[in-house]
Amino acid sequence: MSNYQGMQWATCRALLDVITGTGVLLQAPHEDDVASVDRLGSSLHEADWDRAMDELRARGFVPLEDEDHCATEAGQTADGWSAFLLIVDNHEDAVRADVDVLDYSEAYAALLAEAGVQPGEDVPGGDAVAEPTA
């Protein structure tokens, strides 16, 4: 049994660890995306990503950003789902506000394993450890 909270949308799903304030968002493979009918609106993946982000932000979670201020992609599942790291926007909202870099690395590694993601080498839980910044 998992200690994570799960959320699901049409093409995204999330696992949240409210104890450490970490999470992972999975997005379906890009080849499964569907363009808008009029080509002026969002694709299915874009619209679902926006909805997921709105609901995650309402719970206090935001994407963990890299140095270019882009969501940190953490790897992929065996069936091609892309994984993005999440972090609480206000660390005081986490059950444990005293989480350190090693705790984050272990939390992300456990989340990625639970989600079936093979982590990349430049993400927490992969071969490198970085302190999260929201």
TIDO-847749 format. One line per field, with one value per atom (N, C-alpha, C, O): chain; x, z, y; residue number from 0. Coordinates in nm, 4 decimals. Atoms other than C-alpha are relative to their C-alpha. Example, Ala and Ser with C-alpha at 12.3 -4.5 7.8 and 13.67 -1.06 7.14 Angstrom:
! TIDO-847749
chain c(A_A_A_A_A_A_A_A);
east c(0.0890_1.2300_0.0900_0.1936_-0.0820_1.3670_-0.0770_-0.0261);
up c(0.0000_0.7800_0.0000_0.0665_-0.0060_0.7140_0.0730_0.0899);
north c(-0.1190_-0.4500_0.1200_0.1181_-0.1190_-0.1060_0.1090_0.2198);
resi c(0_0_0_0_1_1_1_1);
! end
This chain:
! TIDO-847749
chain c(A_A_A_A_A_A_A_A_A_A_A_A_A_A_A_A_A_A_A_A_A_A_A_A_A_A_A_A_A_A_A_A_A_A_A_A_A_A_A_A_A_A_A_A_A_A_A_A_A_A_A_A_A_A_A_A_A_A_A_A_A_A_A_A_A_A_A_A_A_A_A_A_A_A_A_A_A_A_A_A_A_A_A_A_A_A_A_A_A_A_A_A_A_A_A_A_A_A_A_A_A_A_A_A_A_A_A_A_A_A_A_A_A_A_A_A_A_A_A_A_A_A_A_A_A_A_A_A_A_A_A_A_A_A_A_A_A_A_A_A_A_A_A_A_A_A_A_A_A_A_A_A_A_A_A_A_A_A_A_A_A_A_A_A_A_A_A_A_A_A_A_A_A_A_A_A_A_A_A_A_A_A_A_A_A_A_A_A_A_A_A_A_A_A_A_A_A_A_A_A_A_A_A_A_A_A_A_A_A_A_A_A_A_A_A_A_A_A_A_A_A_A_A_A_A_A_A_A_A_A_A_A_A_A_A_A_A_A_A_A_A_A_A_A_A_A_A_A_A_A_A_A_A_A_A_A_A_A_A_A_A_A_A_A_A_A_A_A_A_A_A_A_A_A_A_A_A_A_A_A_A_A_A_A_A_A_A_A_A_A_A_A_A_A_A_A_A_A_A_A_A_A_A_A_A_A_A_A_A_A_A_A_A_A_A_A_A_A_A_A_A_A_A_A_A_A_A_A_A_A_A_A_A_A_A_A_A_A_A_A_A_A_A_A_A_A_A_A_A_A_A_A_A_A_A_A_A_A_A_A_A_A_A_A_A_A_A_A_A_A_A_A_A_A_A_A_A_A_A_A_A_A_A_A_A_A_A_A_A_A_A_A_A_A_A_A_A_A_A_A_A_A_A_A_A_A_A_A_A_A_A_A_A_A_A_A_A_A_A_A_A_A_A_A_A_A_A_A_A_A_A_A_A_A_A_A_A_A_A_A_A_A_A_A_A_A_A_A_A_A_A_A_A_A_A_A_A_A_A_A_A_A_A_A_A_A_A_A_A_A_A_A_A_A_A_A_A_A_A_A_A_A_A_A_A_A_A_A_A_A_A_A_A_A_A_A_A_A_A_A_A_A_A_A_A_A_A_A_A_A_A_A_A_A_A_A_A_A_A_A_A_A_A_A_A_A_A_A_A_A_A_A_A_A_A_A);
east c(0.0838_0.0000_0.0887_0.1886_-0.0775_0.1293_-0.0447_-0.1613_0.0306_0.1486_-0.0210_-0.0251_0.0126_0.1017_-0.1458_-0.2301_0.1310_-0.2027_0.0056_0.0998_0.0040_-0.2997_-0.1072_-0.2115_0.0969_-0.4757_0.0059_0.1116_0.0034_-0.5859_-0.0832_-0.1869_0.0704_-0.6932_-0.0020_0.0352_0.0108_-0.7481_0.1361_0.1481_-0.1312_-0.3778_0.1128_0.2303_-0.0998_-0.1997_-0.0424_-0.1611_0.0279_-0.1711_0.1141_0.2273_-0.0990_0.0104_0.0032_-0.0979_-0.0204_0.1531_0.0592_0.1588_-0.0437_0.1950_0.0399_-0.0304_-0.0459_0.3939_-0.0160_0.0698_0.0272_0.2400_0.0902_0.1006_-0.0923_0.4873_0.1224_0.1603_-0.1204_0.7926_-0.0308_0.0556_0.0343_0.6048_0.0553_0.0861_-0.0515_0.7248_-0.1074_-0.2046_0.0944_0.5418_0.0560_0.1616_-0.0356_0.5613_-0.1281_-0.2304_0.1112_0.3290_0.0389_0.1439_-0.0236_0.3072_-0.0915_-0.2096_0.0791_0.1922_0.0119_0.1204_0.0053_0.0843_0.0979_0.1357_-0.0941_0.3172_-0.0511_-0.1707_0.0353_0.3237_-0.0721_-0.1592_0.0651_0.2209_-0.1488_-0.2222_0.1418_-0.1152_-0.0772_-0.1978_0.0659_-0.1909_-0.0975_-0.0804_0.1013_-0.4917_-0.0061_-0.0260_0.0050_-0.4857_-0.1432_-0.2382_0.1338_-0.7774_-0.0636_0.0059_0.0727_-1.0449_0.0316_0.0527_-0.0226_-0.9870_0.1472_0.1816_-0.1451_-0.6081_0.0363_0.1540_-0.0271_-0.6428_0.0078_0.0724_0.0022_-0.7027_0.1108_0.1994_-0.1000_-0.4987_-0.0242_-0.1376_0.0133_-0.4279_-0.0549_-0.0642_0.0504_-0.5691_0.1020_0.0663_-0.1046_-0.2356_0.0198_0.0338_-0.0187_-0.1959_-0.1140_-0.0911_0.1162_-0.5497_-0.0006_-0.0321_-0.0002_-0.5153_0.1134_0.0952_-0.1123_-0.1723_-0.0440_-0.0190_0.0455_-0.3282_-0.0989_-0.0911_0.0968_-0.6162_0.0708_0.0417_-0.0757_-0.3765_0.0774_0.0771_-0.0772_-0.1556_-0.0908_-0.0540_0.0942_-0.4582_-0.0390_-0.0396_0.0408_-0.5704_0.1165_0.0987_-0.1175_-0.2171_0.0355_0.0677_-0.0282_-0.1591_-0.0989_-0.0620_0.1008_-0.4851_0.0363_-0.0045_-0.0480_-0.3256_0.1376_0.1926_-0.1283_-0.0037_0.1204_0.2336_-0.1109_0.2075_0.0223_-0.0727_-0.0404_0.3971_0.1117_0.1740_-0.1121_0.6471_0.1328_0.1524_-0.1369_1.0059_0.0682_0.0714_-0.0572_1.1859_0.1506_0.2194_-0.1437_1.5305_0.0559_-0.0168_-0.0633_1.7763_-0.0581_-0.0404_0.0652_1.5839_-0.1468_-0.2203_0.1373_1.2570_-0.1015_-0.2158_0.0886_1.1106_-0.0245_0.0586_0.0304_0.9423_0.1102_0.1524_-0.1076_1.2055_-0.0544_-0.1330_0.0394_1.1537_0.0927_0.2150_-0.0762_1.2634_0.0258_0.0971_-0.0167_1.2509_-0.1319_-0.2241_0.1205_0.9902_-0.0301_0.0578_0.0388_0.7940_0.0305_0.0615_-0.0261_0.8420_-0.0973_-0.0627_0.0980_0.5253_-0.0025_-0.0978_-0.0189_0.6453_-0.0601_-0.0572_0.0520_0.4782_0.1168_0.2096_-0.1038_0.6956_-0.0298_-0.1451_0.0153_0.7554_0.0610_0.1722_-0.0451_0.7871_-0.0074_-0.1038_-0.0056_0.8869_-0.0857_-0.0950_0.0832_0.6557_0.0562_0.1239_-0.0447_0.7279_-0.1088_-0.1803_0.0966_0.5098_0.0514_0.1713_-0.0354_0.5038_0.0504_0.1426_-0.0409_0.5358_0.0418_-0.0431_-0.0508_0.7568_-0.0601_-0.0577_0.0654_0.5781_-0.1326_-0.1873_0.1243_0.2677_0.0220_-0.0735_-0.0289_0.4425_-0.0146_0.0056_0.0118_0.3811_0.1341_0.1399_-0.1348_0.7593_0.0644_0.1018_-0.0601_0.8977_0.1521_0.2181_-0.1445_1.2519_0.0711_0.1773_-0.0580_1.3239_0.1308_0.1379_-0.1275_1.6878_0.0245_-0.0581_-0.0305_1.8556_-0.0028_-0.0572_-0.0010_1.9102_-0.1417_-0.1756_0.1397_1.5457_-0.0729_-0.1497_0.0625_1.4337_0.0434_-0.0399_-0.0511_1.6562_-0.0650_-0.1070_0.0629_1.5202_-0.1494_-0.2040_0.1437_1.1613_-0.0286_-0.1204_0.0207_1.1919_0.0326_-0.0386_-0.0352_1.3652_-0.1141_-0.1478_0.1107_1.0813_-0.1238_-0.1906_0.1142_0.8122_0.0180_-0.0740_-0.0262_0.9749_-0.0089_-0.0610_0.0089_1.0076_-0.1460_-0.1871_0.1426_0.6412_-0.0749_-0.1660_0.0651_0.5397_0.0540_0.0016_-0.0576_0.7550_0.0858_0.0954_-0.0826_0.9866_0.1469_0.1947_-0.1451_1.3488_0.0532_0.0455_-0.0410_1.4988_0.1174_0.2041_-0.1126_1.7289_0.1185_0.1046_-0.1193_2.0822_0.0176_0.1018_-0.0160_2.0407_-0.1168_-0.1436_0.1129_1.7410_0.0158_0.0839_-0.0022_1.6960_-0.0565_-0.1608_0.0410_1.6664_0.0730_0.0700_-0.0834_1.8893_0.1429_0.1653_-0.1400_2.2680_0.0466_0.1507_-0.0397_2.2780_-0.1040_-0.2207_0.0914_2.1236_-0.0008_0.1045_0.0130_1.9914_-0.1035_-0.2028_0.0966_1.8138_-0.1168_-0.0967_0.1168_1.4564_-0.0179_0.0035_0.0385_1.3602_-0.1288_-0.1378_0.1288_1.0063_-0.0058_-0.1058);
up c(0.0000_0.0000_0.0000_0.0717_0.0178_-0.0963_0.0984_0.1374_-0.0856_0.1264_-0.0819_-0.0263_0.0887_-0.1745_-0.0323_-0.0334_0.0489_-0.2820_-0.1516_-0.2101_0.1456_-0.6433_-0.0562_0.0053_0.0731_-0.8909_-0.1456_-0.1929_0.1387_-1.2468_-0.0851_-0.0415_0.1008_-1.5547_-0.1272_-0.1237_0.1250_-1.9176_-0.0471_-0.0839_0.0515_-2.0153_0.0993_0.0636_-0.1050_-1.6881_0.1260_0.1500_-0.1336_-1.3490_0.0907_0.0460_-0.0948_-1.0351_0.1244_0.1657_-0.1322_-0.7199_0.0858_0.0482_-0.0889_-0.4290_0.1354_0.1922_-0.1345_-0.1093_0.0853_0.0837_-0.0777_0.1285_0.1223_0.1812_-0.1139_0.4035_-0.0356_0.0396_0.0408_0.2123_-0.0916_-0.1144_0.0924_-0.0248_-0.1387_-0.2092_0.1328_-0.3367_-0.0781_-0.0209_0.0832_-0.6283_-0.1377_-0.1743_0.1385_-0.9805_-0.0826_-0.0432_0.0932_-1.2714_-0.1241_-0.1835_0.1201_-1.5545_-0.1107_-0.0878_0.1157_-1.9024_-0.1080_-0.1348_0.1032_-2.1755_-0.1134_-0.1333_0.1112_-2.4744_-0.1004_-0.1282_0.0936_-2.7220_-0.1237_-0.1779_0.1197_-3.0104_0.0224_-0.0740_-0.0317_-2.8306_0.0050_0.0298_-0.0089_-2.8397_-0.1163_-0.2230_0.1016_-3.0355_-0.0153_0.0823_0.0267_-3.2001_0.0148_0.0043_-0.0077_-3.1531_-0.1383_-0.2398_0.1264_-3.4205_-0.0922_-0.2119_0.0837_-3.5427_-0.0088_-0.0755_-0.0025_-3.4810_0.0673_0.0711_-0.0675_-3.2931_0.1510_0.2204_-0.1439_-2.9481_0.0426_-0.0357_-0.0568_-2.7244_-0.0455_-0.0721_0.0256_-2.8040_0.1261_0.2305_-0.1155_-2.5708_0.1130_0.2282_-0.1032_-2.3861_0.0637_0.1856_-0.0541_-2.3502_0.0934_0.2025_-0.0819_-2.2182_0.1294_0.2359_-0.1195_-1.9786_0.0940_0.2158_-0.0810_-1.8580_0.0770_0.1970_-0.0650_-1.7864_0.1127_0.2201_-0.1038_-1.5944_0.1188_0.2340_-0.1075_-1.3966_0.0806_0.2036_-0.0698_-1.3130_0.0882_0.2006_-0.0801_-1.1952_0.1274_0.2357_-0.1160_-0.9641_0.0950_0.2168_-0.0849_-0.8393_0.0742_0.1929_-0.0662_-0.7679_0.1128_0.2173_-0.1053_-0.5709_0.1239_0.2347_-0.1121_-0.3524_0.0484_0.1418_-0.0432_-0.3244_-0.0731_-0.0353_0.0739_-0.5756_-0.1321_-0.2001_0.1260_-0.8688_-0.0610_0.0088_0.0597_-1.1194_0.0609_0.0860_-0.0391_-0.9964_-0.1266_-0.2268_0.1206_-1.2400_-0.0067_0.0953_0.0205_-1.3913_-0.0117_0.0091_0.0064_-1.4419_-0.1110_-0.1084_0.1069_-1.7573_0.0306_-0.0560_-0.0460_-1.5575_-0.0749_-0.0960_0.0632_-1.7352_0.0986_0.1854_-0.0859_-1.5643_-0.0158_-0.1273_0.0013_-1.4691_-0.0438_0.0278_0.0456_-1.6768_0.0652_0.0593_-0.0831_-1.4665_-0.0652_-0.0080_0.0661_-1.7144_-0.0604_-0.0772_0.0606_-1.8683_0.0577_0.1084_-0.0363_-1.7839_-0.1176_-0.2271_0.1065_-1.9859_-0.1165_-0.2309_0.1072_-2.1816_-0.0543_-0.1221_0.0651_-2.2719_0.0666_0.0081_-0.0699_-2.0143_0.0507_0.1111_-0.0484_-1.9385_0.1443_0.1812_-0.1418_-1.5717_0.0279_-0.0158_-0.0385_-1.4315_0.1514_0.2130_-0.1455_-1.0747_0.0486_-0.0167_-0.0646_-0.8460_0.1381_0.1981_-0.1333_-0.5249_0.0579_-0.0171_-0.0573_-0.2773_-0.0220_-0.0134_0.0275_-0.3552_0.1260_0.1199_-0.1280_0.0103_0.0888_0.1340_-0.0731_0.1969_0.1396_0.1967_-0.1299_0.5214_-0.0081_0.0946_0.0188_0.3710_0.0063_0.0228_-0.0101_0.3746_0.1459_0.2371_-0.1371_0.6783_0.0707_0.1880_-0.0542_0.7296_-0.0680_-0.1849_0.0587_0.6711_0.0114_-0.0419_-0.0228_0.7738_-0.0947_-0.0610_0.0958_0.4655_-0.0535_-0.0894_0.0546_0.3514_-0.1370_-0.1853_0.1355_0.0170_-0.0108_-0.1076_0.0043_0.0976_0.0093_-0.0599_-0.0102_0.2028_-0.1331_-0.1743_0.1293_-0.1273_-0.1002_-0.1715_0.0936_-0.3269_0.0245_-0.0696_-0.0337_-0.1422_-0.0305_-0.0780_0.0272_-0.1736_-0.1490_-0.1901_0.1444_-0.5487_-0.0527_-0.1390_0.0439_-0.5952_0.0300_-0.0537_-0.0379_-0.4088_-0.0860_-0.1290_0.0848_-0.6049_-0.1416_-0.1987_0.1363_-0.9391_-0.0084_-0.1062_-0.0017_-0.8443_0.0081_-0.0635_-0.0150_-0.7361_-0.1313_-0.1642_0.1268_-1.0696_-0.1161_-0.2272_0.1066_-1.2680_-0.0966_-0.2143_0.0834_-1.3982_0.0196_0.1322_-0.0051_-1.4848_-0.0002_-0.1025_-0.0068_-1.3626_-0.0917_-0.1167_0.0780_-1.5816_0.0908_0.2130_-0.0837_-1.4638_0.0605_0.1488_-0.0529_-1.3934_0.0857_0.0944_-0.0845_-1.1595_0.1372_0.1522_-0.1315_-0.7891_-0.0090_-0.0706_0.0120_-0.7497_-0.1118_-0.1195_0.1043_-1.0540_0.0519_0.1696_-0.0416_-1.0455_0.0654_0.1310_-0.0579_-0.9392_0.1028_0.0931_-0.1018_-0.6387_-0.0100_-0.0099_0.0057_-0.6630_0.1019_0.1230_-0.0962_-0.4019_-0.0745_-0.1600_0.0686_-0.5135_0.0297_0.1417_-0.0156_-0.5717_-0.0789_-0.1944_0.0682_-0.6587_-0.0576_-0.1192);
north c(-0.1181_0.0000_0.1251_0.1318_-0.1218_0.3417_0.1085_0.1148_-0.1146_0.6492_0.1264_0.2362_-0.1147_0.8763_0.0284_-0.0613_-0.0388_1.0715_-0.0006_0.0528_0.0052_1.0065_0.0908_0.1130_-0.0813_1.2306_-0.0455_-0.0873_0.0466_1.1463_0.0936_0.1436_-0.0778_1.3409_-0.0837_-0.2010_0.0759_1.2381_-0.0521_-0.1689_0.0416_1.2305_0.0239_0.0145_-0.0231_1.3080_-0.0736_-0.0962_0.0526_1.1449_0.0434_0.0615_-0.0504_1.2552_-0.0871_-0.1440_0.0581_1.1009_0.1094_0.1711_-0.1075_1.3427_-0.0578_-0.1414_0.0351_1.2955_0.1254_0.2136_-0.1206_1.5492_0.0116_0.1192_-0.0052_1.4575_0.0834_0.1731_-0.0726_1.5844_0.1176_0.2022_-0.1079_1.8166_-0.0214_0.0748_0.0335_1.6355_-0.0747_-0.1240_0.0729_1.4802_-0.0254_0.0263_0.0268_1.3477_0.0034_-0.0527_-0.0075_1.4252_-0.0788_-0.0543_0.0803_1.1720_0.0491_0.0752_-0.0419_1.2754_-0.1066_-0.1580_0.1035_1.0327_0.0310_0.1465_-0.0213_0.9816_0.1035_0.1114_-0.1075_1.2715_-0.0531_0.0150_0.0539_1.0454_-0.0289_-0.0508_0.0197_0.9966_0.1316_0.1310_-0.1305_1.3712_0.0184_-0.0406_-0.0293_1.5011_0.1512_0.2235_-0.1441_1.8437_0.0501_-0.0274_-0.0587_2.0828_-0.0060_-0.0085_0.0118_2.0627_0.1168_0.0969_-0.1175_2.4181_0.0405_0.1381_-0.0245_2.4073_0.1324_0.1683_-0.1264_2.7394_-0.0184_0.0600_0.0240_2.5941_-0.0942_-0.1287_0.0896_2.3701_-0.1431_-0.1831_0.1430_2.0079_-0.0664_-0.0019_0.0726_1.7425_0.0010_0.0258_0.0022_1.7146_0.1368_0.1473_-0.1351_2.0916_0.0380_0.0903_-0.0343_2.1372_-0.0809_-0.0280_0.0843_1.8439_0.0404_0.0396_-0.0492_1.9691_0.1244_0.1361_-0.1231_2.3102_-0.0305_0.0291_0.0375_2.1502_-0.0646_-0.0326_0.0653_1.9294_0.1036_0.0982_-0.1029_2.2303_0.0856_0.1199_-0.0794_2.4296_-0.0743_-0.0158_0.0785_2.1485_-0.0249_-0.0235_0.0203_2.0805_0.1286_0.1247_-0.1288_2.4516_0.0251_0.0786_-0.0167_2.4546_-0.0823_-0.0478_0.0823_2.1828_0.0446_-0.0137_-0.0531_2.3841_-0.0561_-0.0258_0.0603_2.1863_0.0727_0.1112_-0.0631_2.3402_-0.0839_-0.1640_0.0733_2.2005_0.0458_0.1647_-0.0330_2.1858_0.0483_-0.0232_-0.0597_2.4151_-0.0196_-0.0223_0.0072_2.3745_0.1416_0.2388_-0.1322_2.6606_0.0877_0.2095_-0.0763_2.7645_0.0289_0.0765_-0.0222_2.7869_-0.0861_-0.0455_0.0981_2.4835_-0.1134_-0.1399_0.1146_2.1893_-0.1055_-0.1363_0.0991_1.9304_-0.1348_-0.1967_0.1328_1.6168_-0.1007_-0.0874_0.0931_1.3224_-0.1345_-0.2169_0.1288_1.0343_-0.0446_0.0352_0.0551_0.8050_-0.1374_-0.2072_0.1355_0.4959_-0.0918_-0.0448_0.0968_0.1776_0.0172_-0.0124_-0.0191_0.2614_0.1433_0.1818_-0.1287_0.6122_0.1220_0.2302_-0.1172_0.8383_0.0843_0.0305_-0.0913_1.1439_0.0387_0.0609_-0.0332_1.2237_0.1364_0.1662_-0.1327_1.5757_0.0114_-0.0341_-0.0119_1.6597_0.1163_0.2203_-0.1016_1.8580_0.0298_-0.0536_-0.0426_2.0500_0.0911_0.1577_-0.0940_2.2380_0.1421_0.1690_-0.1392_2.6082_0.0697_0.1510_-0.0572_2.7038_-0.1174_-0.1943_0.1160_2.4566_-0.0142_-0.1233_0.0086_2.5411_-0.0743_-0.1146_0.0752_2.3726_-0.1507_-0.2266_0.1434_2.0350_-0.0419_0.0383_0.0506_1.8166_0.0147_0.0515_-0.0169_1.8187_0.1194_0.1101_-0.1198_2.1675_-0.0016_0.0877_0.0049_2.0611_-0.0967_-0.1489_0.0940_1.8461_0.0557_0.1732_-0.0450_1.8624_-0.0638_-0.1413_0.0452_1.7859_-0.1521_-0.2053_0.1454_1.4181_-0.0553_-0.1512_0.0431_1.3800_0.0190_-0.0679_-0.0235_1.5356_-0.1060_-0.1619_0.0990_1.3029_-0.1354_-0.2027_0.1283_0.9995_0.0022_-0.0974_-0.0109_1.1234_-0.0109_-0.0818_0.0082_1.1756_-0.1396_-0.1910_0.1350_0.8396_-0.0974_-0.1812_0.0885_0.6643_0.0272_-0.0668_-0.0344_0.8528_-0.0534_-0.1119_0.0462_0.7735_-0.1519_-0.2055_0.1460_0.4059_-0.0435_-0.1348_0.0328_0.3929_0.0217_-0.0542_-0.0323_0.5510_-0.0831_-0.0749_0.0816_0.3066_0.0779_0.0432_-0.0873_0.5783_-0.0343_-0.0483_0.0118_0.5189_0.1418_0.2098_-0.1406_0.8496_0.0318_-0.0520_-0.0491_1.0542_0.0232_0.0177_-0.0134_1.1166_0.1384_0.1547_-0.1354_1.4898_0.0454_0.1653_-0.0369_1.4789_-0.0618_-0.1632_0.0618_1.4159_-0.1412_-0.1631_0.1388_1.0422_-0.0710_-0.1939_0.0579_0.9898_-0.0027_-0.0310_0.0026_1.0131_0.1282_0.1300_-0.1287_1.3784_0.0432_0.0052_-0.0516_1.5503_0.1516_0.2154_-0.1462_1.9049_0.0429_-0.0267_-0.0511_2.1125_0.0619_0.1481_-0.0557_2.1870_0.1482_0.1945_-0.1392_2.5469_0.0187_-0.0226_-0.0193_2.6451_0.1389_0.1760);
resi c(0_0_0_0_1_1_1_1_2_2_2_2_3_3_3_3_4_4_4_4_5_5_5_5_6_6_6_6_7_7_7_7_8_8_8_8_9_9_9_9_10_10_10_10_11_11_11_11_12_12_12_12_13_13_13_13_14_14_14_14_15_15_15_15_16_16_16_16_17_17_17_17_18_18_18_18_19_19_19_19_20_20_20_20_21_21_21_21_22_22_22_22_23_23_23_23_24_24_24_24_25_25_25_25_26_26_26_26_27_27_27_27_28_28_28_28_29_29_29_29_30_30_30_30_31_31_31_31_32_32_32_32_33_33_33_33_34_34_34_34_35_35_35_35_36_36_36_36_37_37_37_37_38_38_38_38_39_39_39_39_40_40_40_40_41_41_41_41_42_42_42_42_43_43_43_43_44_44_44_44_45_45_45_45_46_46_46_46_47_47_47_47_48_48_48_48_49_49_49_49_50_50_50_50_51_51_51_51_52_52_52_52_53_53_53_53_54_54_54_54_55_55_55_55_56_56_56_56_57_57_57_57_58_58_58_58_59_59_59_59_60_60_60_60_61_61_61_61_62_62_62_62_63_63_63_63_64_64_64_64_65_65_65_65_66_66_66_66_67_67_67_67_68_68_68_68_69_69_69_69_70_70_70_70_71_71_71_71_72_72_72_72_73_73_73_73_74_74_74_74_75_75_75_75_76_76_76_76_77_77_77_77_78_78_78_78_79_79_79_79_80_80_80_80_81_81_81_81_82_82_82_82_83_83_83_83_84_84_84_84_85_85_85_85_86_86_86_86_87_87_87_87_88_88_88_88_89_89_89_89_90_90_90_90_91_91_91_91_92_92_92_92_93_93_93_93_94_94_94_94_95_95_95_95_96_96_96_96_97_97_97_97_98_98_98_98_99_99_99_99_100_100_100_100_101_101_101_101_102_102_102_102_103_103_103_103_104_104_104_104_105_105_105_105_106_106_106_106_107_107_107_107_108_108_108_108_109_109_109_109_110_110_110_110_111_111_111_111_112_112_112_112_113_113_113_113_114_114_114_114_115_115_115_115_116_116_116_116_117_117_117_117_118_118_118_118_119_119_119_119_120_120_120_120_121_121_121_121_122_122_122_122_123_123_123_123_124_124_124_124_125_125_125_125_126_126_126_126_127_127_127_127_128_128_128_128_129_129_129_129_130_130_130_130_131_131_131_131_132_132_132_132_133_133_133_133);
! end
